[in-house]
Amino acid sequence: METQNNNIDLYLNTLGAKAQAAKAALQSLDEERKNQALKRAAEALVRERDRLLCANGKDYEKARKNGMAEGLLDRLKLTPERIEAMAEGLIQIAGLPDPVGEVTERFERPNGLHIEKVRVPMGVVGIIYEARPNVTADAFGLCFKTGNVVILKGGRDAFYSNLAVTEVIREALTKEDIPADAVLLIENNDRAVTTAFMKLKEYVDVLIPRGGAGLIRSVVENSTIPVIETGTGNCHIFIDETADMEKAIPIVINAKTQRIGVCNACESLLVHGKIADRILPLLGKALSERKVEIRGDETVLEQIPEAHAATEEDYGKEYLDLILSVKTVSSVEEAIAHINKYNTGHSDAILTEDQSHARKFLREVDSACVYVNASTRFTDGFEFGFGAEIGISTQKLHARGPMGLKELTSYKYQITGDGQVRP
């Protein structure tokens, strides 16, 4: 065991040293060179599409045979369209302003000291994520644009996909005469390696987990590196008594079924009791047509005969499946209290034509993203115009919500004097 641990430490220390060596070169690049490299990486992903699909096919077939849930299989799968979207994400990042070097505050003290607060790279960013190969490209693009080296630890279910994407990007960087070690992939799938990576504080400045509750909890509890927590998504929609039903049903269907294996999908639905007899049968029919299993309270069971009784656990669960918990409430206050009790701080929505209810919901729901009359599926870096995202932060320190370029920077103070000394 000691020999194994020594080998793991040697492996990770070697990766860490490579990351540190690449950091100085990466942070010396100007915006034009970074944008050029991002565009070349995007072109390479599209050009090597068949190579990526072949690698992903190995992962997908193995995961399917192992009984992976449908929602997780959807996360894992690459298609030509998703590869195009990965490339488009890099191109969008190239088109965004570089936040590094931005002066966010500037002021002068009475003693003549001139002080500026300036955005700077984090340094080396570590990302631990599950079976989502698109994260590999997104993480590279965002970190690269902000002058950060990234060390990736993907899930074993997407190993061949992540390896292929990383290889293609590294090849593109090499052709641009930029250190390929700007992006590094941990290729050892031993759980002990993941745990040891969480303690690589000498080399890694910040660690970001992307995945299910178990992964995030493990990173938060075991890491000695500062962690930005990207949480799970028990996202709610509340249909208020004044909701426009012609808007409400398509929004619910979109939020629940457009993609079931994503953190911004709706998992819990609340319906005002005054409209339950009108809207629940319509919702039941629309959801049933899309094979969604409904788990609800007594009122829901009366209005939707095919529904199943909900348990307390259902109201706090991220299903990542064609399952939806549904509960009736008597007021916007009850809806807000329920959401704040069971949500994960991700994304929640109210469907209403009452502006006072909308304002109350926006003000009092404690989530990173709060919506009025729109699907929770918009909580996404691409949809917010960030080009992509490193994750959806559900914590309140440093960053909250979709983490784009600015959220991958820190800052420093630059102080200019003219001979001042402290009395």
N, C-alpha and C positions, 0 to 999 in steps of 0.2 A: 504493500500500500504506500509506503514511504517513497519508493522508487516511482510509482505512478504519480504521486503528488508532485515530486520533483520534476517529472517530465511535463506535467501540466503547467507548473510555474515557469519552467524554461520556455515552453511554447508561448504562453501569454506574455511573458516579459519580452520575448523577441518581437511579438506583434506590437507591444506597447512602444518599444524602442523605435520600430519602423514608423509608427504614427508620429512620435515626437520628432523624428528626423524629417518627415515630410511636412510638418507643421510650419516650419520657418519658410520653406520654399512656397508653400501654398499662400501664406499670409503676405508674401511679397508680390503676388500677382495683382495686376490692376484689373479694373472691372471689364475692360475690353477682352482681355485674355481669358478671364473666367467665362464670359458669355460665349466666346468662340468655342471653348472646350465643351461647354454644355450643349451647344448646337451640334458639335461633332458626336458627342455621346448619344444624342437623340437620333441622329442619322444612323449611327451604328446599331442601335436597338431595332430600328425598322429594317435595316439591311440584313441583320442577323435574325430576323423573325423566325425562320424555320428552325434554326438552332435553339432558340428559346422555347419554341413550342414542343420540340422533341424532348428537351430536358424536362419541361413541365409535364409532358405526357407520362414520363416515368414516375414522377411524384404523384400525379393525379390517380393513375391506375393503382399504385400501391395503396394510396389512402382509401380509395373506393373499396378495394378488396379487404382492407382492415376495418371497414364499417364506419368510416368518418361520416358525421352528420351532414345532411344536405347543405345546411347553411355554411359549414366550414369548407365543404367541397367547393362551394361557390367562391369563397374567399381565395382558395388555392388556385383555381383554374385561370390559366392565361388563354386568351383568344387573340386573333389578329387585331380586333378592335381595342382590346385592353392594352396590347403592346403599343398601338398607335397612341392611346391615351397616356401611357407612361412617357412616350417620346414627347408628346405635346406638353406634358407637365414640365419637362426639362426646358422646352423652348419658351414656355411662359415664364419660367423662373429667370431665364436669360433676359427676358424683356422687362423684368421688374427692376426698379432702382436698387442699387446695392446699398444696404444700410450701413456697412462698415465705414467708419470715418465720419458718419453723420454727427453733427453737433446738435444735441438735443436741448442743451441749456448753455447760456453764456452770460456771465455777469462779472462785475468788478467790485472789489472790496474797497472800503474807505482808505486802506493803506496802499492802494494802487495795484494790488495783485489782480491779474486777469485770469478768470477761471472758466474753463470749458468742460462740459460733460459730453464725452464722445463715445459712440458705439464701437465696440471691439469684438472680435470673435471670442467664443467660449474657449476654443483651443482644440481639444480632442473630445468628441462626443461618442459615447457608446450607446448602441440601440439593441435591445433584446426584443424580438418580436416572434410571432407565431406564423402560421402558414399563409402569409400574404406576400407573394413575390413582388408585387408592385411597390411595396414599402422599400425594397432594396434600391430601386431607381429614385423614388421620391426622397428618401433619406440622403442619398448621395447628392442629388441636385441642390437641396436646401442647405446642406452642410457645406458643400463646395462653394456655393455663391457667397456664403457668409464667412469664408476663410477657415472653416473648421474641418479638420480631418475626422473621418467617421470610421469607427470599428463596429461591424455588424455581427450580431449573433442571431441568426434566423432559426426557426424551428426545424427539426429534422424532417418533418413532413414535406417541407419545401426545399430540401437541401439542393437537389440538382437544379431547380429553377433559380434559386438565389446564386448558386455558383456560376451558372451561365450568364445571368445578368451582370454580376460583378466582373466576370472575365471580359465581357464585351465592353463595359465602361472603362476598365483598366487599359485595355488595348487602345481605346480611343484617346485616353489621356497620354499614353506613351507616344502616340503619333503626334500629339500636340506639344511634345517635349515638356510634359508636366509629370511630376512623380506619380506613378500608378498607386503608390501607397497612400494617396489622398483618400482612398476607399479600401478598407481591409475587411475581409470576411473570415470569421472564425470557422474553420472547416472541421473541427472536432465536435461531434454531436454528443459526447459524454456529458451527462448532467453535472458531473463534478467540474467540468470546464466552465459551464455556465455559472455555477456558484462561485468559482474562483475569479471569474471575470468581474463579478459584482464587487470584488475587493481590490481591483487593480487601480487603486487611488493614485499611485505614483505616476501613472501615465494618463488616466482618463479624468477629465474635468467634470463631466456631468453624464448621468446615465438616464436613458429614457426607455421605459418598457411599453410595448404595444401588444396587447393581447387580452386574454380573459382574466377573470378575477384572480384565479390561482397564480398566474404568472406575475401579475402586478403585485399581489400580496407578498409573494416570495422575494421580489426585488426590493420592495420597500422594507421588508423585515431583515434582509440579509446584506444589503449593499452598504459598503463603507464610503461609496462615492455619492455625492449629492444626487438626488433623484427628482426628476420632474414626472409626476404621476399622470399617465394618460389612462383615464378610467374606463370602466365598462359602461354600457349604455342601457339602463332601464328607462327608456324614453316614454313620456306620457303625452297623450292628447286629451284635452277636456273639451267636450262638445257642450257649450253653454245653452241655456234655454232659448236664446235669441239667435242661435247659429243659423246660417243659410244652409239648408240641407243639400242644395245643389252643389255647394262648395265642399261641404263637410265630408260627404261619402267619398268623392275622388281623393281628397286629401288623406283620409284614413287608409284607403286602399293603397295609395302611393307610398305612404310612410311605412306600412306594414309589409307590402309584398313586392315593391320594386326591386329590392335586394334584401333578402332575409338575414344574411350572415354578416351584417355590418352594424357598427356600434350606434349609428344614428337612426336605425329602424325603430318604429314604434312597437313597444312591447306591452304597454298598458293603456287602456282606453277608459275614460270617465265620461259618463253621460248624465246630464241634468235630468232628474226624475220627472220634471214636468213635460218633457218631450220623449220620454222613454218609449211610450206606446206607439209613437209615430216613427221614430228613427231606428229603434232597435230591429224591427222586422226587416227594414230596408238594408241595414248594415249586415244583419245575419245572412240575408240572401246574397249580397255582394261578396262577403267574405267566404261564404260557403262555395260560391262559384270558383273561388281561387284556392280552395282546399285549406282554408284557415280554420283550425280548431279554436273554438271560443270557450273560455273558462270564466264563468260569471257568477254574480250573486243571485238571490231569489228572483228579483225583478227581471234580470237578464234571462234566467231559465224559463220564466213565464212567457216572455216575448220571443225567445229563440229556442224552440223545442230541442234542436240538435245540440245545444250548448251543454257543457259539463260544469258541474259545481266547482267553483274556485276555492282554493285553500288560502290561508294566510301567506304561505310561501309563494303562491302565484303572483301576488301583487308586488313582490320585490325581486322578481326573477328576470334576468336577461335570457330569453329563450334561444335567440339566433335560430329560429325555426318557425314553421307555419302555425304558431300558437299565439293567442292574444288573450290577456286577461281583461275583463270588462266589468266595471262597477258603476252603479248609479249613485249619485250624490244629490243633495238637496240645495246646494248653493255654491257660489264661486269660492266662498271661504272654506267650505268643506273640501272642495277640489284641491285648493292650494295646500291645505293641511295634509291631505293624503299624499300629494306629490312630494312635498318636502319630507315626509316620513319615509317614503319608499324609493324615491328616485336616487340616482347615482351622481347627480350634479352635472349631467351631460346636456340633454336637450329636452325641452318640454314646450307644448303648444296649447293655446286656447283658440277655439273656433267660436267667434262671437260677433254680433253686430252692435253690442253695447260697449261704447268707448270707455265708460267708467270701469267696467269689468276688465276690459283689455289692459287699461293702465294699472289696475290693481294687480292683475296677474303678472305683468311685466315687472312691477316693483317688488312683489313679495315672493315669487318663486325663486328658490336659491339654486340656480343652475348656470352653467357657463353660457348657454344659449337659450333664450326664451323667445318664442314665436307667437305672433297673432295671425291667424288665418293663413297658415302656410305649413307645409310638410316639414317634419324634423329632418328629413333626408338632405336638407340643404346645409347641415352642419358639416362642412367639408372645406378644406383649404382651397381646392380648385373652384368650388362654387362661390367662395368668399373673395375670389380674385387674388389669392396668394400664390397661384401657380401650382401648389401642392401643399402638403402639410407634413410635419414630422409626427403628428398625433393630435388628439383632442385632449387638452389638459383639463382635468376636472378638479384640480387643486387651485388654491388661491394665491400662492406665492410664486413670484416671477412671471408666470404666464397662465392664462385661462382661456379655454376654447381652442379653436384651430390654431396650431402653432406654425406660423410662416417664418419668413426671413428675420424680421425684427426680434421674434421670440427666441431665435438662436444666437442672439448677441448678448453680451454683457455691456458694461461701460467702464470707463475710467475717467478720472479728472486730470486735465492737463492745466497746469498752473504756470503762468508766465509772470516773472517779476523784473525788477530793475534795481536789484541790490537790497531788497527789503530783508530785515532780520526781525525776529520776534523779540519785543521788549520784555 
